[in-house]
């Protein structure tokens, strides 16, 4: 039997009104989400909801997990 695929890792860039809503939906679906915002303080509240906050959009998008 083949191994089950690992869940998708999602990086969301921008935590404005739409980004926050999308992040909450993805977290409710049980997906791991990393968020970046130009102003880190605006992304921080999402950490309490289970998202990982990163300082570098370039590093987050360039990182691949298997």
C-alpha positions, -999 to 999 in steps of 0.1 A, spaced: 0 0 0 15 34 -9 23 59 18 -4 86 22 8 120 9 18 146 35 -6 174 39 0 205 18 20 234 34 6 267 25 23 301 26 -1 330 25 14 364 17 -6 394 30 -29 393 60 -54 420 50 -91 413 52 -91 386 25 -58 370 37 -71 367 73 -103 350 61 -84 326 39 -60 318 67 -88 310 91 -105 287 65 -73 268 58 -66 264 95 -102 251 101 -95 226 73 -65 213 93 -38 226 70 -6 240 82 -3 277 72 26 301 73 18 337 69 38 368 61 28 404 61 48 435 53 39 447 89 46 417 111 23 430 138 -7 426 116 1 389 111 8 381 147 -28 376 158 -29 346 134 -3 328 155 -28 325 183 -51 307 158 -24 282 148 -6 299 119 32 302 118 43 338 112 75 344 92 96 375 87 107 366 51 84 360 22 113 350 1 125 323 25 90 310 30 83 307 -7 116 292 -15 114 265 13 100 232 2 90 205 26 86 169 16 
